[in-house]
Amino acid sequence: MPTPSSEVQSPQSEARVKEWIARSDQPRRSVFGNYHLAGDEPDPTQRESAPRPSAQVAAENTGPLQGAIDAAIARSFLYSFLANAFRYPAADNWTTLTVPVCQNAFHSAIETLAADAPALRERGRRLTARFTADQFEAFESAYLAAFGHAARGSCPLNELEYGDLKADPLFQPHRLADLAAFYRAFGLDLSPEADERQDHICLELEFLCVLTAKEAYALEHQLDAEDLAVCRAAQKQFLREHLGRWAPAFARRLADCVGDGPLGALADFLRAFLEAECARFHLAPGSEDLLLRPVDEAAESLCSTCGLLALPPGASAPAAVA
């Protein structure tokens, strides 16, 4: 997954990709570790940071076009931040998220969007006040309590766990296939080494990070209007049918489960950010009262002795012991 690393100094230098939408005769590409980068062509994420404009140029680039570019880059950064924050806790990732350069970029991104989403300011301040170097153990403890060591904790991280209680289980593979089709359309293939399913919240957040970065690229380089329309339409459709449909319920459930603290602040920020993203596309966010699908007791019993229930959601199965 991408991290807001030290080379990313601000939202204005975040995630400028080389390609637009993938063509059928091109190798599949990805900017994320969860996805497979095929072929021998260079990774588009290995790039030099864009040079900082002079004061005169910066003053000239304050019109509507530059504002749209800055907003798309800010949104891409926040999607990237959230994708990393919901990863399984690791000390090095926590350090990346809590260093001043990352948190300054986080607040800069919020300020870029604050005119249309003022609620992000307070939620963002609350988040960074709790995302501090000494809070890693508290975050890890809350994460394990919420997401559990079982096949499904109290707040599942996967889209398919939320929805119509009467839905045919056979529909679930179709929803996964729809997600995979979204990813492939923009050149992303899930890596064989990835532990998560296509419906994991981190992958869905990562995907929207890509789409918003592509939007910024299309605006900055003044690509065809059709290219920009395709990217924005994909964002709207993905929010309506996937992340914006189920993640509000996930965020509310998580906030209720963990209460105050770093993970609770993360849930509150996710909820506010998704509300702003849905409003941007004139969409109604999914219901926060969306229920979890029933657990298939028969399927659960089949795994009761195989060790899979001891794994957190999305984890790889342990190697067989000879």
QUIHUTA-V237376 format. One line per field, one symbol per residue. psi: psi as a letter, one per 40 degrees, with the letter a starting at -180 (. if undefined). Layout:
# QUIHUTA-V237376
psi->???
This chain:
# QUIHUTA-V237376
psi->iiigidegdideehghidibiiideiihiieideihhiieiiheegiiihihiiddddddfeaddddddddddddddddddddddeihhhdddddddeidddddddddddddeddegddddddddddddegideedddddddddddeieidhaegiehdeehahdeihdedddddddddddddddfehhhidehdiideiddddddddddddddddddddefiiddddddddddddddddecdedddddddddddddeaiidddddddddddddddddddefihiiheehiiiihgddddddedeeedeeiiheiiiiiih.
